[in-house]
């Protein structure tokens, strides 16, 4: 009588252990890009409508602009996370579409932040005309 070793149990493969097939990879990449673009435009339209509804009330306009900047920052982080997940699942076309979306959102975010910074400069010192700086030894310090 011979003794045979039992066969090892079947290995469960992890999703990232093999590359994602080309068809689903391209399909998921295109679908994610289109859904993200539609969502980005829809949210941007909503904030634009808030600015329009403010009808020139500067506080509400600034609040909507800051909320839109925050939303864009979160959207950028989400696209980078999706790109990381696509890389984990070894789906190169999905990674490419997510990096393209992240780059587009980053460029739009930089432009929006620059525009906001340009229209809201740091307030200058509100010292009067009789202001004299205090230099050491000048005798004019109060």
C-alpha positions as CSV (number, residue, x, y, z in Angstrom):
1,X,0.0,0.0,0.0
2,X,1.4,3.4,-1.0
3,X,0.7,6.6,0.8
4,X,-0.1,9.6,-1.4
5,X,0.0,13.2,-0.1
6,X,-3.3,15.0,-0.3
7,X,-3.5,17.7,-2.9
8,X,-3.2,21.3,-1.5
9,X,-6.4,23.3,-1.5
10,X,-7.1,25.5,-4.6
11,X,-5.6,28.9,-4.3
12,X,-7.9,31.9,-4.4
13,X,-6.3,34.4,-6.7
14,X,-6.4,38.0,-5.7
15,X,-7.8,40.5,-8.2
16,X,-4.4,42.2,-8.6
17,X,-2.6,38.9,-9.2
18,X,-3.3,39.0,-13.0
19,X,-4.0,41.8,-15.4
20,X,-7.5,42.9,-16.1
21,X,-8.7,41.8,-19.6
22,X,-8.5,44.5,-22.2
23,X,-12.2,44.9,-23.0
24,X,-13.4,45.4,-19.4
25,X,-10.4,47.6,-18.8
26,X,-11.1,50.0,-21.6
27,X,-14.9,49.9,-20.9
28,X,-14.4,50.7,-17.2
29,X,-11.9,53.5,-18.0
30,X,-14.3,55.2,-20.5
31,X,-17.3,54.7,-18.2
32,X,-15.5,56.2,-15.2
33,X,-14.2,59.1,-17.2
34,X,-17.6,60.0,-18.6
35,X,-19.4,59.6,-15.2
36,X,-16.8,61.8,-13.5
37,X,-17.0,64.4,-16.2
38,X,-20.8,64.5,-16.0
39,X,-20.7,64.7,-12.2
40,X,-18.0,67.5,-12.3
41,X,-20.1,69.5,-14.7
42,X,-23.3,69.0,-12.7
43,X,-21.7,70.1,-9.4
44,X,-20.1,73.1,-11.2
45,X,-23.4,74.0,-12.7
46,X,-25.0,73.9,-9.2
47,X,-22.4,76.2,-7.7
48,X,-22.8,78.5,-10.7
49,X,-26.5,78.7,-10.0
50,X,-25.8,79.6,-6.4
51,X,-23.6,82.5,-7.6
52,X,-26.4,83.5,-9.9
53,X,-29.0,83.3,-7.2
54,X,-26.9,85.4,-4.9
55,X,-27.6,88.4,-7.2
56,X,-24.5,90.3,-6.3
57,X,-24.5,89.7,-2.5
58,X,-20.8,89.4,-2.1
59,X,-20.8,87.2,1.0
60,X,-23.0,84.6,-0.7
61,X,-20.9,84.7,-3.9
62,X,-17.7,84.2,-2.0
63,X,-19.2,81.4,0.1
64,X,-20.2,79.6,-3.2
65,X,-16.8,80.1,-4.7
66,X,-15.1,78.7,-1.6
67,X,-17.5,75.7,-1.6
68,X,-16.7,75.1,-5.3
69,X,-13.0,75.1,-4.6
70,X,-13.4,72.7,-1.7
71,X,-15.6,70.4,-4.0
72,X,-12.9,70.5,-6.7
73,X,-10.2,69.5,-4.2
74,X,-12.3,66.6,-3.0
75,X,-13.0,65.6,-6.6
76,X,-9.3,65.7,-7.4
77,X,-8.5,63.4,-4.4
78,X,-11.3,61.0,-5.5
79,X,-9.9,60.7,-9.1
80,X,-6.4,60.0,-7.7
81,X,-7.8,57.3,-5.4
82,X,-9.6,55.8,-8.4
83,X,-6.4,55.8,-10.3
84,X,-4.7,54.0,-7.4
85,X,-7.4,51.4,-7.3
86,X,-7.2,50.9,-11.1
87,X,-3.4,50.4,-10.7
88,X,-4.0,47.9,-8.0
89,X,-6.3,45.9,-10.2
90,X,-3.7,46.2,-13.0
91,X,-6.0,48.0,-15.5
92,X,-3.7,50.3,-17.4
93,X,-6.3,52.0,-19.6
94,X,-8.5,52.8,-16.5
95,X,-5.4,54.2,-14.8
96,X,-4.7,56.3,-17.9
97,X,-8.3,57.7,-18.0
98,X,-8.2,58.5,-14.3
99,X,-4.9,60.2,-14.5
100,X,-6.2,62.2,-17.5
101,X,-9.3,63.2,-15.3
102,X,-7.1,64.0,-12.3
103,X,-4.8,66.2,-14.5
104,X,-7.8,68.0,-16.0
105,X,-9.3,68.6,-12.5
106,X,-5.9,69.7,-11.2
107,X,-5.5,72.3,-14.0
108,X,-9.0,73.6,-13.4
109,X,-8.5,73.7,-9.7
110,X,-5.2,75.7,-10.1
111,X,-7.0,78.2,-12.4
112,X,-9.9,78.6,-10.1
113,X,-7.7,79.1,-7.1
114,X,-5.6,81.6,-9.0
115,X,-8.7,83.5,-10.0
116,X,-9.9,83.5,-6.4
117,X,-6.5,84.7,-5.0
118,X,-6.3,87.4,-7.7
119,X,-9.8,88.8,-6.8
120,X,-9.1,88.5,-3.0
121,X,-5.7,90.1,-2.4
122,X,-4.3,90.1,1.1
123,X,-5.4,93.2,3.0
124,X,-2.7,95.8,3.3
125,X,-1.7,97.3,6.7
126,X,-4.3,99.9,7.7
127,X,-1.9,102.3,9.3
128,X,-2.6,106.0,9.0
129,X,-0.5,108.7,7.3
130,X,1.1,109.6,10.7
131,X,2.6,106.1,11.1
132,X,6.3,106.0,11.7
133,X,8.1,102.7,11.9
134,X,9.9,101.9,15.1
135,X,13.7,101.6,14.4
136,X,16.1,100.8,17.2
137,X,17.5,103.9,18.6
138,X,15.2,106.3,16.8
139,X,13.5,107.5,19.9
140,X,10.1,107.5,18.2
141,X,8.8,104.2,19.5
142,X,5.8,104.4,21.7
